Amino acid sequence: MLTRHLALATALIFCAATLVAQQAPDRTRPPQPGAPPSLALPAIQKQQLSNGLPVWIVESHEVPVAQVNLVVLSGTGDDPAGKFGVGSLAAAMLEEGAAARSSLEIADAIDFLGADLDVTSGSDSSAVRLHVPVARLGDALPIMADVALRPTFPSAELERLRAERLTNILQARDDPATINATAYARVLYGPTHRYGTSGAGTAATLRSISTDDLRAFYAAAFQPRNAALVVVGDVTPARVLPLLEASFGRWTTSAPAPAPARLPNAPQHALRIIYLVDKPGAPQSQIRIGWIGVPRSTPDYFPIQVMNTILGGSFSSRLNLNLRERNGYTYGASSSFDMRLSAGPFAAAAGVQTDKTSEALKEFINELNAIARSVPDDELRRAKNYVALRYPANFESTGDISRQLENMLVYRLPEDYFSNYVANVEAVTAADVLRVARRYIQPNRFAFVITGDRQVIEPGIAALKLGEIRMMTIDDVFGPAPVIPR
């Protein structure tokens, strides 16, 4: 009897173990991603204040907060020649004094309401953004309106910000990564094109900017015919429009609306040239490779997104798997297209071990050439899943949603852009990827900008015989070292 019970128990244990093994996931392989999710946003309710200022409202009632962004369709791309940096300085000065409040009083008033207020300026637009508990929205909007519509541009604060920016330039001259990024823009666009210089300006242009320059830029850019309000959160049009009208409805100007900053195209590189910026003792070589890319309006936007994901737009991209995982030359290699109203730069980039600079350059070239030759089906599927599955993360908070609506405004994206995004990614074929790779990735014409210890890295670079090597100094990149006023 005991033997029979033991046999039965053994059989039951065996069957249970077999069943568990059959049900357990296979942990020797990564799980297959599911189908990309569709994205359904609440409707954009488009309204207008009495002065013609457009208002876009998206209701999101999960959390009792509101995000209100004043989007101005002018940015650093609108800086006039000789005054590069005036747009970003004008934006930064808005919080330094407005109406009857000083900068400290503005900050205290916003903090008291449990709100956040910030002002930003990019290449194509500027924004004043308010995040506030919805119960305090009526108290916070007048403060936001003062900052946006009634700045005082105090001269003492301008001098403080000017000194801060000059100090930043002085510090940047000692940072190889910043040197490399600044040199890359200068090489691609030249010193007179707006994209060839930092949005914050140069030492020379910063010294030339006066409060009159700030007021002139502000008067041309900040006007209701060149702006819109974006509101996302626990609001309804019936509740929020009267509040917006009270704070922004009397905003008027007689100035004509400025045209969007569509900068002239800079000449594209025709031959591969290596630019070497000497930074003695640098522990790494900073590398940027590429040329002028495409504007945001390109019809190839979705194929480029997928192609770049394969090349260098994700951790499992070809560049990163090669230079980091397989060869250990870097902590990370990547590539990106910076798409603006006018064509921004494409760059493949990494910071690599100094003694592996030439080897890293060879691997960069190998991958930049290979992307135009073949794209296996499984790699294409992974890239499309990566792009599509990440997209909903751009809509997780009221702030996230408002930024996406800003992009729709600035780049004039179609109404169905968000809802069709995943379908447009899914529609990209291998032929599309190869077509855009062959058109936009041409390493034989790329600029190679390398910042590092010349004495150590130049012989290996020269041995590669990639093309002419041109030397750049730190002063070539930034201009003479600024003198900081005391």
C-alpha positions in Angstrom: 0.0 0.0 0.0 2.8 2.4 1.0 4.6 1.7 -2.3 1.4 2.4 -4.3 1.0 5.8 -2.5 4.6 6.7 -3.1 4.3 5.9 -6.8 1.1 7.9 -7.1 2.7 10.9 -5.3 5.7 10.7 -7.6 3.5 10.6 -10.7 1.6 13.7 -9.5 4.8 15.6 -8.8 6.1 14.7 -12.2 2.9 15.8 -13.9 2.8 19.1 -12.0 6.4 19.8 -12.9 5.7 19.1 -16.5 2.7 21.4 -16.5 4.6 24.2 -14.9 7.5 23.8 -17.4 5.0 23.9 -20.3 3.3 27.1 -18.9 6.6 28.9 -17.9 7.8 31.5 -20.3 10.9 30.8 -22.3 13.4 33.1 -20.7 16.2 32.3 -23.2 14.5 34.7 -25.7 13.2 38.3 -25.2 9.4 38.5 -25.3 7.9 39.6 -28.6 6.4 43.1 -28.5 2.7 43.3 -28.9 0.9 45.3 -31.6 1.6 49.1 -31.4 -1.2 50.8 -29.5 -3.4 53.3 -31.3 -3.5 56.8 -29.9 -6.8 58.5 -29.3 -6.6 62.0 -27.8 -9.6 64.1 -26.7 -10.7 66.5 -29.3 -8.8 69.8 -29.7 -11.4 72.5 -29.1 -10.3 75.5 -31.1 -11.5 78.9 -29.8 -10.5 82.5 -30.1 -10.3 85.5 -27.8 -11.9 88.9 -28.7 -8.5 90.2 -30.0 -8.1 87.2 -32.4 -5.6 85.2 -30.2 -6.2 81.5 -31.0 -6.9 79.2 -28.1 -6.6 75.4 -28.3 -8.2 73.5 -25.4 -7.8 69.8 -24.6 -9.8 68.5 -21.6 -8.1 66.0 -19.3 -10.0 65.6 -16.0 -7.9 62.8 -14.3 -5.9 65.3 -12.2 -7.1 68.7 -10.9 -4.3 70.7 -12.7 -4.1 73.0 -15.7 -1.3 73.6 -18.2 -1.5 77.0 -20.0 1.2 77.7 -22.6 1.5 80.9 -24.6 3.2 79.9 -27.8 5.0 82.6 -29.8 5.9 81.7 -33.4 9.3 83.4 -33.2 12.5 82.1 -31.7 16.3 82.3 -32.0 16.0 81.7 -35.7 14.6 85.2 -35.9 17.7 86.9 -34.4 19.0 89.6 -36.7 22.6 89.5 -37.9 25.0 90.9 -35.4 22.5 90.3 -32.5 22.6 86.5 -32.2 21.3 85.7 -28.8 18.8 88.6 -28.5 15.7 86.2 -28.8 16.8 83.9 -26.1 17.9 86.8 -23.9 14.5 88.6 -24.4 12.7 85.4 -23.4 14.9 85.0 -20.3 14.3 88.6 -19.3 10.5 88.2 -19.2 10.7 86.7 -15.7 13.2 89.3 -14.5 10.6 91.9 -14.0 7.0 92.5 -15.2 4.4 95.1 -14.5 5.0 96.2 -10.8 6.8 93.0 -9.7 10.5 92.2 -9.5 11.9 88.8 -10.4 11.8 87.8 -6.8 8.2 89.0 -6.3 7.1 87.0 -9.4 8.7 83.9 -8.1 7.2 84.3 -4.7 3.7 84.9 -6.1 3.9 81.8 -8.3 5.3 79.7 -5.4 2.5 80.8 -3.1 -0.1 79.4 -5.6 1.7 76.0 -5.8 2.3 76.7 -9.5 5.3 76.7 -11.9 6.0 79.3 -14.5 8.9 79.2 -17.0 9.9 80.9 -20.2 11.8 79.1 -23.0 13.1 80.0 -26.4 14.0 77.6 -29.2 15.0 77.9 -32.8 11.5 78.2 -34.1 9.3 79.4 -31.2 9.2 80.8 -27.7 6.8 79.9 -24.9 5.6 81.1 -21.5 4.3 78.0 -19.7 2.2 77.9 -16.5 1.4 74.7 -14.6 -1.1 75.3 -11.8 -3.7 73.6 -9.6 -6.9 74.3 -11.3 -8.4 75.9 -8.2 -5.7 78.6 -8.4 -5.9 79.1 -12.2 -7.8 82.4 -11.8 -5.1 83.8 -9.5 -2.2 82.6 -11.6 -3.2 83.7 -15.1 -2.9 87.5 -14.3 0.7 86.8 -13.2 1.4 84.8 -16.3 -0.1 87.6 -18.4 2.1 90.3 -16.7 5.2 88.2 -17.5 4.2 87.6 -21.1 2.7 91.0 -22.0 4.2 93.6 -19.6 7.9 92.9 -19.1 10.1 95.7 -17.9 13.5 94.5 -19.1 15.4 96.0 -16.1 19.0 96.9 -17.1 20.6 95.5 -14.0 19.1 92.1 -14.7 20.3 92.3 -18.3 23.9 92.8 -17.0 23.6 89.9 -14.7 22.3 87.6 -17.5 25.0 88.9 -19.8 27.7 88.1 -17.3 26.2 84.6 -16.7 26.3 83.8 -20.5 29.8 85.1 -20.9 30.8 82.9 -18.0 29.1 79.9 -19.7 31.1 80.6 -22.9 34.3 80.7 -20.9 33.5 77.4 -19.2 32.4 75.8 -22.6 35.9 76.5 -24.0 37.2 73.9 -21.6 34.5 71.2 -22.2 35.4 68.9 -25.2 31.7 67.9 -25.8 30.5 71.5 -26.0 33.5 72.4 -28.1 32.7 69.6 -30.5 29.0 70.5 -30.8 29.7 74.2 -31.3 32.4 73.5 -33.9 30.1 71.1 -35.7 27.4 73.8 -36.1 30.1 76.3 -37.2 31.5 73.9 -39.8 28.1 73.0 -41.3 26.6 76.5 -41.5 29.4 79.0 -41.1 29.5 82.0 -38.8 26.8 84.2 -40.5 24.0 81.6 -40.7 21.8 81.5 -37.5 22.2 77.8 -37.2 26.0 78.1 -37.1 26.0 79.8 -33.7 24.5 78.9 -30.3 21.0 80.2 -29.6 22.5 81.9 -26.6 24.8 84.0 -28.8 28.5 84.6 -28.9 30.7 86.8 -26.7 30.8 89.5 -29.4 27.0 89.6 -30.0 26.1 89.4 -26.3 28.3 92.4 -25.6 26.4 94.4 -28.3 22.8 93.7 -27.1 21.0 96.5 -25.3 17.7 96.8 -23.6 16.5 98.6 -26.7 17.4 95.5 -28.7 15.4 93.3 -26.3 12.4 95.6 -26.6 12.6 95.7 -30.4 12.7 91.9 -30.6 9.9 91.5 -28.1 7.7 94.0 -29.9 8.1 92.2 -33.2 7.6 88.7 -31.9 5.2 88.9 -29.0 1.9 89.9 -30.5 -1.5 88.1 -30.7 -1.2 87.6 -34.5 2.0 85.7 -33.9 0.9 83.6 -30.9 -1.6 81.1 -29.6 -2.7 79.8 -26.2 -2.7 76.0 -25.5 -4.7 74.8 -22.5 -4.6 71.2 -21.3 -6.1 69.9 -18.0 -9.1 69.8 -15.8 -10.9 72.6 -17.6 -13.8 73.3 -19.9 -14.1 76.0 -22.5 -17.0 77.5 -20.5 -14.8 77.9 -17.4 -11.4 78.8 -18.9 -12.3 81.1 -21.7 -13.6 84.0 -19.5 -10.4 83.7 -17.4 -8.2 83.8 -20.5 -10.2 86.7 -21.9 -9.7 88.7 -18.7 -5.9 88.2 -18.8 -5.1 88.2 -22.5 -8.1 89.6 -24.4 -7.0 93.2 -24.3 -3.5 92.3 -25.7 -3.2 94.3 -29.0 -0.4 95.7 -31.2 -0.2 97.7 -34.4 3.0 95.9 -35.6 2.6 93.6 -38.6 2.9 89.9 -37.8 6.4 88.6 -38.6 6.9 85.9 -41.2 8.1 82.5 -39.9 11.9 82.3 -39.8 12.7 80.3 -42.9 16.4 80.7 -43.0 18.3 80.4 -46.3 19.8 77.0 -47.0 23.5 76.8 -46.3 25.7 75.2 -48.9 25.9 71.4 -48.5 29.2 69.7 -48.2 30.4 68.2 -51.5 33.6 66.5 -50.2 34.5 64.7 -47.1 36.7 66.9 -44.9 38.1 66.2 -41.4 38.1 69.1 -38.9 40.3 68.6 -35.9 40.0 70.8 -32.8 43.0 70.3 -30.6 42.3 69.8 -26.8 45.5 68.7 -25.2 45.1 66.1 -22.5 41.5 65.3 -23.4 40.7 61.9 -22.0 38.3 61.2 -24.9 37.9 62.2 -28.5 34.5 63.8 -29.2 33.3 62.9 -32.7 30.5 64.3 -34.8 30.0 63.1 -38.4 27.3 64.4 -40.8 26.0 67.3 -42.8 22.9 69.5 -43.2 19.8 67.3 -42.8 16.1 68.1 -43.5 13.4 70.5 -42.3 10.6 69.3 -40.1 8.3 69.6 -43.2 10.1 66.9 -45.1 7.7 64.3 -46.6 10.3 61.7 -45.6 9.7 62.3 -41.9 8.5 58.8 -41.0 11.0 56.8 -43.1 13.8 58.9 -41.6 12.5 58.2 -38.1 12.6 54.4 -38.7 15.9 54.5 -40.6 17.6 56.6 -37.9 16.3 54.3 -35.2 18.1 51.4 -36.9 21.3 53.4 -37.5 21.7 55.2 -34.1 18.4 56.3 -32.6 18.1 53.6 -29.9 20.3 51.6 -27.5 20.1 48.6 -29.8 21.0 50.6 -32.9 23.8 49.5 -35.2 26.1 52.3 -34.1 25.7 51.6 -30.4 25.9 47.8 -30.7 29.1 48.2 -32.7 31.0 51.0 -30.9 29.8 50.3 -27.4 28.8 46.7 -27.1 31.0 44.9 -29.6 34.2 47.1 -29.4 33.9 49.0 -26.1 35.2 52.2 -27.6 32.5 54.4 -26.0 29.8 54.6 -23.4 27.3 55.3 -26.2 27.1 56.1 -29.9 24.1 57.6 -31.5 22.7 59.5 -34.5 20.0 62.1 -34.9 18.2 64.5 -37.3 17.5 67.9 -35.7 14.5 69.0 -37.8 13.5 72.7 -37.6 11.6 75.1 -39.8 14.7 75.2 -42.0 17.0 72.2 -42.5 18.8 71.4 -39.2 21.9 69.1 -38.9 22.2 65.4 -39.1 24.9 64.0 -36.8 26.3 60.6 -35.8 28.2 61.2 -32.6 30.2 59.6 -29.7 32.8 60.3 -27.2 35.5 57.6 -27.6 38.7 56.5 -25.9 41.5 58.7 -27.1 43.6 55.7 -28.2 40.7 54.2 -30.1 39.8 57.3 -32.2 40.9 56.0 -35.6 39.4 52.6 -35.0 36.1 54.2 -33.9 36.1 56.4 -37.1 36.5 53.2 -39.2 33.5 51.7 -37.5 31.4 54.8 -37.9 32.1 54.8 -41.6 31.3 51.0 -41.9 27.9 51.6 -40.3 27.1 54.7 -42.2 27.8 52.9 -45.5 26.0 49.7 -44.5 22.7 51.4 -43.7 22.2 52.1 -47.4 22.9 48.5 -48.4 20.3 46.3 -46.6 17.7 46.3 -43.8 16.6 42.8 -42.7 12.9 42.3 -42.0 13.4 41.5 -38.3 15.5 44.7 -37.8 12.9 46.8 -39.6 10.1 45.3 -37.5 12.0 46.0 -34.2 12.7 49.6 -35.3 9.1 50.3 -36.2 7.9 48.8 -32.9 10.4 50.9 -31.0 9.2 54.1 -32.6 5.5 53.3 -32.4 5.6 51.9 -28.8 7.4 54.9 -27.5 5.1 57.5 -29.0 2.3 57.3 -26.4 4.8 58.4 -23.7 4.7 61.8 -25.3 1.1 62.2 -24.0 1.4 61.0 -20.4 0.9 64.4 -18.6 -0.8 67.7 -19.3 2.6 69.2 -19.9 3.5 66.5 -22.4 0.2 67.0 -24.3 0.7 70.7 -24.4 4.2 70.4 -25.9 2.8 68.1 -28.6 0.2 70.8 -29.4 2.9 73.4 -29.5 4.6 71.3 -32.2 1.4 71.1 -34.2 1.1 74.8 -34.1 4.7 75.7 -34.9 5.2 73.1 -37.7 1.6 73.3 -39.0 1.0 69.6 -38.6 -2.4 68.3 -39.8 -5.3 67.7 -37.5 -5.0 63.9 -37.7 -1.3 63.9 -37.2 -1.4 62.3 -33.7 -4.0 59.7 -34.5 -2.3 58.6 -37.7 1.3 58.6 -36.3 1.5 54.9 -35.5 -0.1 54.0 -38.9 2.4 56.1 -40.7 5.3 54.4 -38.9 3.8 51.0 -39.7 3.6 51.9 -43.3 7.3 52.4 -43.7 8.9 49.6 -45.8 12.5 48.4 -46.2 12.5 50.1 -49.6 11.6 53.4 -47.9 14.4 53.0 -45.4 17.0 52.3 -48.1 15.8 55.1 -50.2 16.2 57.8 -47.4 19.4 56.2 -46.3 20.9 56.6 -49.8 19.7 60.1 -50.0 20.5 61.5 -46.6 23.4 59.3 -45.4 26.4 60.0 -47.7 29.6 59.6 -45.7 31.8 60.4 -48.6 30.4 64.0 -48.4 30.2 64.3 -44.6 32.1 66.6 -42.4 34.0 64.8 -39.6 34.5 67.1 -36.6 36.8 65.6 -33.9 37.8 67.3 -30.7 40.7 65.7 -28.8 44.4 65.6 -28.1 45.9 66.3 -31.5 49.3 64.9 -30.7 47.8 61.5 -29.8 45.1 61.2 -32.4 46.2 63.0 -35.6 48.6 60.3 -36.8 46.0 57.6 -36.7 43.4 59.8 -38.4 45.8 60.8 -41.1 46.6 57.1 -41.7 43.0 56.4 -42.6 43.3 58.8 -45.6 39.7 59.9 -45.2 40.4 63.3 -46.8 41.8 66.7 -46.1 42.5 67.5 -42.4 41.8 71.0 -41.3 42.9 72.3 -37.9 40.6 74.5 -35.8 41.5 76.3 -32.6 39.2 77.0 -29.7 39.1 80.7 -30.8 38.0 79.5 -34.2 35.0 77.8 -32.5 34.0 80.5 -29.9 35.9 83.6 -30.8 38.4 85.2 -28.4 37.9 84.3 -24.7 35.4 86.7 -23.2 36.3 89.1 -20.4 33.8 88.8 -17.6 32.6 92.2 -16.3 33.0 92.6 -12.5 
